[in-house]
Amino acid sequence: MKQLIKSVLPQIVIKKYRAYRAYKKYRGNEVLCPICNSSYKKFAPFGTSKRESRKCHNCGSLERHRLIFLYLIEKFNFFNNNSKNKIRLLHFAPEKMFYKIFSENKGIEYTACDLFPKKYNGKTKIIKADITKIPFEDNSFDFILCSHVLEHIPNDRLAMSELHRVLSKKGDAILQVPIDYKREKTYEDPNITSRKERLQEYGHPDHVRYYGRDYRARLESCGFNVNVDHFISSLSKKDIFKYGLLETELIYHCKK
């Protein structure tokens, strides 16, 4: 029956219905998504562990997206840039909630790329691009956002080198990956190829490694100067709860 309804009703109707159900079930003011400014009693569970209060019912943001968004505002005043001095932004594997904001901001010259481009029906076309062979000249971008992409890339150092190459000399990059801070070194095995094995070993069927505390060193080996920013420690406990953030999440702010 659910499949029949999905096939008959337009996606926008289904989306609005789901948003209404979420509002009814979770309405409240205990948590706030800073990206879409929606308030709820709590966020939705998400992931294989179904950990509570992770996903925004409206825009779909997770903890990492909300943290990055707050970081961009606090550290870079990112969305108050004027249209005369546009930020040349490269965004790999663009998340929908960010794509909409970046596409509509007049102070951003937005380039969105993905190996398998999605259709978000926005102002900016998503370009088909391989992160290990980025089709742009050296120093092309003032800012790069690449979140939870590199753990999918077999040759991640080549991808890091390409990101370093296209970043301008005074540019900034936020390069996030899932990290197991209990591991000193990144765990990867090229013989682990099946989705079942990858899920068991790396926690996700499409991941090819589990990064450890040496992630910073991997970035630095490709030329980046890396500031591991514990930005979340600057926020109050109240705000961490309100925005639905993880206290262990670090920001990998990279420069050339």
MIRO-85110 format. One line per field, with one value per residue (C-alpha): residue number from 1; residue in three letters; chain; x, y, z. Coordinates in steps of 0.1 Angstrom, whole numbers, plus 5000, padded with zeros to 4 digits. Example, Ala and Ser with C-alpha at 12.3 -4.5 7.8 and 13.67 -1.06 7.14 Angstrom:
residues 2
nr = [1, 2]
rest = [ALA, SER]
kette = [A, A]
px = [5123, 5137]
py = [4955, 4989]
pz = [5078, 5071]
This chain:
residues 256
nr = [1, 2, 3, 4, 5, 6, 7, 8, 9, 10, 11, 12, 13, 14, 15, 16, 17, 18, 19, 20, 21, 22, 23, 24, 25, 26, 27, 28, 29, 30, 31, 32, 33, 34, 35, 36, 37, 38, 39, 40, 41, 42, 43, 44, 45, 46, 47, 48, 49, 50, 51, 52, 53, 54, 55, 56, 57, 58, 59, 60, 61, 62, 63, 64, 65, 66, 67, 68, 69, 70, 71, 72, 73, 74, 75, 76, 77, 78, 79, 80, 81, 82, 83, 84, 85, 86, 87, 88, 89, 90, 91, 92, 93, 94, 95, 96, 97, 98, 99, 100, 101, 102, 103, 104, 105, 106, 107, 108, 109, 110, 111, 112, 113, 114, 115, 116, 117, 118, 119, 120, 121, 122, 123, 124, 125, 126, 127, 128, 129, 130, 131, 132, 133, 134, 135, 136, 137, 138, 139, 140, 141, 142, 143, 144, 145, 146, 147, 148, 149, 150, 151, 152, 153, 154, 155, 156, 157, 158, 159, 160, 161, 162, 163, 164, 165, 166, 167, 168, 169, 170, 171, 172, 173, 174, 175, 176, 177, 178, 179, 180, 181, 182, 183, 184, 185, 186, 187, 188, 189, 190, 191, 192, 193, 194, 195, 196, 197, 198, 199, 200, 201, 202, 203, 204, 205, 206, 207, 208, 209, 210, 211, 212, 213, 214, 215, 216, 217, 218, 219, 220, 221, 222, 223, 224, 225, 226, 227, 228, 229, 230, 231, 232, 233, 234, 235, 236, 237, 238, 239, 240, 241, 242, 243, 244, 245, 246, 247, 248, 249, 250, 251, 252, 253, 254, 255, 256]
rest = [MET, LYS, GLN, LEU, ILE, LYS, SER, VAL, LEU, PRO, GLN, ILE, VAL, ILE, LYS, LYS, TYR, ARG, ALA, TYR, ARG, ALA, TYR, LYS, LYS, TYR, ARG, GLY, ASN, GLU, VAL, LEU, CYS, PRO, ILE, CYS, ASN, SER, SER, TYR, LYS, LYS, PHE, ALA, PRO, PHE, GLY, THR, SER, LYS, ARG, GLU, SER, ARG, LYS, CYS, HIS, ASN, CYS, GLY, SER, LEU, GLU, ARG, HIS, ARG, LEU, ILE, PHE, LEU, TYR, LEU, ILE, GLU, LYS, PHE, ASN, PHE, PHE, ASN, ASN, ASN, SER, LYS, ASN, LYS, ILE, ARG, LEU, LEU, HIS, PHE, ALA, PRO, GLU, LYS, MET, PHE, TYR, LYS, ILE, PHE, SER, GLU, ASN, LYS, GLY, ILE, GLU, TYR, THR, ALA, CYS, ASP, LEU, PHE, PRO, LYS, LYS, TYR, ASN, GLY, LYS, THR, LYS, ILE, ILE, LYS, ALA, ASP, ILE, THR, LYS, ILE, PRO, PHE, GLU, ASP, ASN, SER, PHE, ASP, PHE, ILE, LEU, CYS, SER, HIS, VAL, LEU, GLU, HIS, ILE, PRO, ASN, ASP, ARG, LEU, ALA, MET, SER, GLU, LEU, HIS, ARG, VAL, LEU, SER, LYS, LYS, GLY, ASP, ALA, ILE, LEU, GLN, VAL, PRO, ILE, ASP, TYR, LYS, ARG, GLU, LYS, THR, TYR, GLU, ASP, PRO, ASN, ILE, THR, SER, ARG, LYS, GLU, ARG, LEU, GLN, GLU, TYR, GLY, HIS, PRO, ASP, HIS, VAL, ARG, TYR, TYR, GLY, ARG, ASP, TYR, ARG, ALA, ARG, LEU, GLU, SER, CYS, GLY, PHE, ASN, VAL, ASN, VAL, ASP, HIS, PHE, ILE, SER, SER, LEU, SER, LYS, LYS, ASP, ILE, PHE, LYS, TYR, GLY, LEU, LEU, GLU, THR, GLU, LEU, ILE, TYR, HIS, CYS, LYS, LYS]
kette = [A, A, A, A, A, A, A, A, A, A, A, A, A, A, A, A, A, A, A, A, A, A, A, A, A, A, A, A, A, A, A, A, A, A, A, A, A, A, A, A, A, A, A, A, A, A, A, A, A, A, A, A, A, A, A, A, A, A, A, A, A, A, A, A, A, A, A, A, A, A, A, A, A, A, A, A, A, A, A, A, A, A, A, A, A, A, A, A, A, A, A, A, A, A, A, A, A, A, A, A, A, A, A, A, A, A, A, A, A, A, A, A, A, A, A, A, A, A, A, A, A, A, A, A, A, A, A, A, A, A, A, A, A, A, A, A, A, A, A, A, A, A, A, A, A, A, A, A, A, A, A, A, A, A, A, A, A, A, A, A, A, A, A, A, A, A, A, A, A, A, A, A, A, A, A, A, A, A, A, A, A, A, A, A, A, A, A, A, A, A, A, A, A, A, A, A, A, A, A, A, A, A, A, A, A, A, A, A, A, A, A, A, A, A, A, A, A, A, A, A, A, A, A, A, A, A, A, A, A, A, A, A, A, A, A, A, A, A, A, A, A, A, A, A, A, A, A, A, A, A, A, A, A, A, A, A]
px = [5000, 5028, 5045, 5012, 5008, 5043, 5038, 5006, 5013, 5038, 5069, 5062, 5028, 5045, 5071, 5046, 5026, 5057, 5066, 5030, 5032, 5066, 5052, 5023, 5045, 5075, 5062, 5079, 5107, 5134, 5156, 5163, 5178, 5200, 5199, 5162, 5152, 5127, 5119, 5108, 5105, 5135, 5151, 5144, 5165, 5189, 5215, 5220, 5220, 5189, 5205, 5179, 5176, 5199, 5180, 5160, 5124, 5123, 5156, 5172, 5203, 5224, 5246, 5276, 5257, 5244, 5279, 5294, 5267, 5273, 5311, 5307, 5287, 5309, 5343, 5338, 5307, 5299, 5265, 5270, 5294, 5285, 5279, 5309, 5334, 5319, 5333, 5343, 5329, 5336, 5312, 5317, 5287, 5264, 5239, 5205, 5201, 5234, 5228, 5197, 5213, 5245, 5227, 5205, 5232, 5243, 5277, 5287, 5299, 5288, 5303, 5286, 5302, 5294, 5305, 5268, 5251, 5218, 5189, 5179, 5160, 5179, 5197, 5230, 5237, 5256, 5287, 5297, 5333, 5358, 5373, 5406, 5407, 5390, 5383, 5394, 5426, 5450, 5439, 5404, 5384, 5384, 5366, 5361, 5335, 5338, 5320, 5319, 5333, 5369, 5360, 5343, 5374, 5400, 5428, 5420, 5454, 5451, 5417, 5433, 5461, 5435, 5415, 5448, 5456, 5424, 5423, 5435, 5467, 5447, 5417, 5400, 5387, 5365, 5373, 5352, 5352, 5339, 5367, 5372, 5393, 5401, 5422, 5457, 5459, 5434, 5422, 5419, 5422, 5419, 5409, 5377, 5354, 5319, 5292, 5286, 5323, 5326, 5295, 5311, 5346, 5340, 5304, 5290, 5287, 5301, 5331, 5366, 5383, 5378, 5399, 5418, 5437, 5462, 5436, 5453, 5487, 5472, 5459, 5492, 5511, 5492, 5502, 5475, 5481, 5455, 5438, 5419, 5393, 5373, 5348, 5320, 5338, 5330, 5293, 5273, 5258, 5225, 5233, 5248, 5216, 5194, 5212, 5215, 5253, 5279, 5304, 5332, 5329, 5360, 5363, 5392, 5399, 5426, 5446, 5472]
py = [5000, 5024, 5018, 5024, 5057, 5068, 5060, 5080, 5111, 5137, 5138, 5173, 5161, 5132, 5155, 5179, 5151, 5137, 5172, 5175, 5141, 5151, 5184, 5167, 5140, 5161, 5197, 5216, 5241, 5220, 5216, 5239, 5233, 5263, 5255, 5256, 5273, 5245, 5237, 5204, 5184, 5164, 5154, 5121, 5089, 5080, 5055, 5018, 5023, 5045, 5069, 5093, 5130, 5131, 5141, 5173, 5165, 5193, 5197, 5163, 5178, 5156, 5166, 5172, 5194, 5216, 5219, 5229, 5255, 5271, 5270, 5288, 5315, 5320, 5316, 5330, 5351, 5331, 5342, 5379, 5383, 5409, 5401, 5422, 5400, 5366, 5335, 5309, 5278, 5242, 5217, 5180, 5156, 5185, 5179, 5191, 5215, 5232, 5232, 5253, 5279, 5282, 5283, 5312, 5333, 5362, 5364, 5329, 5317, 5282, 5251, 5218, 5185, 5148, 5116, 5108, 5141, 5145, 5167, 5192, 5215, 5245, 5274, 5256, 5225, 5198, 5189, 5153, 5152, 5127, 5140, 5123, 5142, 5176, 5194, 5228, 5248, 5253, 5278, 5280, 5282, 5303, 5277, 5240, 5220, 5182, 5163, 5125, 5118, 5107, 5075, 5064, 5070, 5042, 5066, 5092, 5108, 5115, 5132, 5152, 5163, 5174, 5194, 5211, 5219, 5237, 5256, 5292, 5302, 5320, 5297, 5276, 5240, 5220, 5184, 5161, 5123, 5099, 5092, 5065, 5084, 5051, 5041, 5056, 5047, 5045, 5010, 4999, 4967, 4965, 4929, 4939, 4945, 4932, 4955, 4930, 4930, 4968, 4972, 4949, 4964, 5001, 5006, 5014, 4992, 5019, 5029, 5017, 5026, 5037, 5068, 5071, 5099, 5100, 5117, 5150, 5136, 5122, 5157, 5173, 5147, 5161, 5197, 5211, 5231, 5216, 5232, 5206, 5229, 5218, 5245, 5228, 5234, 5271, 5264, 5260, 5226, 5242, 5251, 5217, 5201, 5226, 5222, 5185, 5183, 5157, 5169, 5147, 5162, 5181, 5204, 5199, 5233, 5232, 5258, 5258]
pz = [5000, 5009, 4976, 4957, 4975, 4967, 4930, 4928, 4949, 4939, 4961, 4973, 4987, 5004, 5018, 5032, 5047, 5064, 5077, 5091, 5108, 5123, 5135, 5152, 5169, 5178, 5181, 5208, 5214, 5231, 5200, 5171, 5137, 5129, 5092, 5085, 5118, 5127, 5164, 5178, 5210, 5197, 5165, 5148, 5153, 5125, 5114, 5120, 5157, 5156, 5181, 5194, 5184, 5153, 5122, 5115, 5106, 5081, 5062, 5071, 5087, 5111, 5139, 5116, 5092, 5120, 5135, 5102, 5096, 5130, 5124, 5090, 5107, 5137, 5122, 5087, 5088, 5058, 5048, 5051, 5023, 4997, 4960, 4948, 4965, 4960, 4978, 4952, 4969, 4958, 4974, 4969, 4973, 4982, 5009, 5000, 5030, 5021, 4984, 4987, 5009, 4989, 4956, 4966, 4984, 4962, 4980, 4969, 4935, 4940, 4923, 4933, 4923, 4926, 4909, 4906, 4904, 4921, 4909, 4935, 4910, 4922, 4905, 4903, 4882, 4900, 4879, 4874, 4887, 4901, 4933, 4924, 4891, 4898, 4865, 4876, 4874, 4904, 4930, 4916, 4949, 4981, 5001, 4998, 5017, 5016, 5044, 5047, 5012, 5016, 5035, 5002, 4981, 4976, 4969, 4994, 4993, 4956, 4964, 4992, 4969, 4943, 4969, 4979, 4943, 4935, 4968, 4966, 4985, 5011, 5010, 5036, 5035, 5058, 5052, 5075, 5078, 5104, 5129, 5155, 5181, 5199, 5169, 5166, 5129, 5101, 5095, 5058, 5040, 5002, 5005, 5022, 4992, 4999, 5014, 5042, 5052, 5049, 5071, 5097, 5096, 5088, 5101, 5066, 5035, 5012, 5033, 5024, 5057, 5092, 5100, 5132, 5150, 5121, 5098, 5104, 5094, 5062, 5053, 5061, 5040, 5010, 5017, 5040, 5071, 5095, 5125, 5144, 5159, 5190, 5182, 5200, 5233, 5228, 5229, 5261, 5272, 5266, 5230, 5223, 5234, 5216, 5183, 5186, 5184, 5193, 5219, 5204, 5169, 5158, 5128, 5104, 5091, 5064, 5046, 5019]
